[in-house]
Amino acid sequence: MADNSTGGSNNALYLIVGGLVVAMAVGAFAIHGGYIGGHGSSTTTEKTTVSAPALTAPAATTTTTTTTKP
């Protein structure tokens, strides 16, 4: 006896929903930096210090000239 194949098939819907679930899992993996789990002790802290040389102007030299009339 043959099965009735005229009924509505939801295979396309299952494929779309499965694709969305996989996309959400990949997105969560990317957002969390590759770590998905509880609040474990795998937290790292990095401190970066950047220093620049001091910018100072060269010393200004002042020349004064006085002239006197005879």
C-alpha positions as CSV (number, residue, x, y, z in Angstrom):
1,M,0.0,0.0,0.0
2,A,1.4,3.4,-1.0
3,D,1.6,6.3,1.4
4,N,-0.4,9.4,0.7
5,S,2.1,12.0,-0.5
6,T,-0.3,14.8,-1.2
7,G,-0.2,16.1,2.4
8,G,1.6,19.3,3.3
9,S,5.3,18.7,3.9
10,N,7.1,20.9,6.3
11,N,10.7,20.0,5.2
12,A,11.4,23.5,4.0
13,L,10.3,25.0,7.3
14,Y,12.5,22.5,9.2
15,L,15.4,23.5,7.0
16,I,14.9,27.2,7.6
17,V,14.4,26.8,11.4
18,G,17.5,24.6,11.6
19,G,19.6,27.1,9.6
20,L,18.5,29.9,12.0
21,V,19.5,27.9,15.0
22,V,22.9,27.2,13.6
23,A,23.3,30.9,12.7
24,M,22.4,31.9,16.2
25,A,24.9,29.4,17.7
26,V,27.7,30.7,15.4
27,G,26.8,34.3,16.3
28,A,26.8,33.6,20.0
29,F,30.2,31.9,19.6
30,A,31.6,34.9,17.8
31,I,30.1,37.5,20.2
32,H,31.5,35.7,23.3
33,G,35.0,35.5,21.9
34,G,35.0,31.8,21.4
35,Y,34.1,31.0,25.0
36,I,30.6,29.7,25.7
37,G,30.0,28.6,29.2
38,G,29.4,29.8,32.7
39,H,31.2,32.4,34.6
40,G,34.4,30.5,35.1
41,S,37.8,31.6,36.1
42,S,39.0,31.9,32.6
43,T,38.8,35.7,32.6
44,T,42.0,37.5,31.6
45,T,42.8,41.1,32.1
46,E,45.4,42.9,30.1
47,K,46.6,46.4,30.9
48,T,48.4,48.4,28.3
49,T,50.4,51.5,29.1
50,V,51.5,53.8,26.3
51,S,53.8,56.7,27.0
52,A,54.9,59.4,24.6
53,P,58.0,61.6,24.9
54,A,57.5,65.0,26.4
55,L,57.0,67.7,23.9
56,T,59.0,70.8,25.0
57,A,59.7,73.9,22.9
58,P,63.3,74.9,22.5
59,A,64.5,77.6,24.8
60,A,63.8,81.0,23.4
61,T,66.7,83.4,23.2
62,T,66.1,87.0,23.7
63,T,68.5,89.6,22.3
64,T,68.1,93.2,23.4
65,T,70.0,95.9,21.6
66,T,70.3,99.3,23.1
67,T,71.6,102.2,21.2
68,T,72.3,105.6,22.6
69,K,72.5,108.8,20.6
70,P,75.5,111.0,21.1
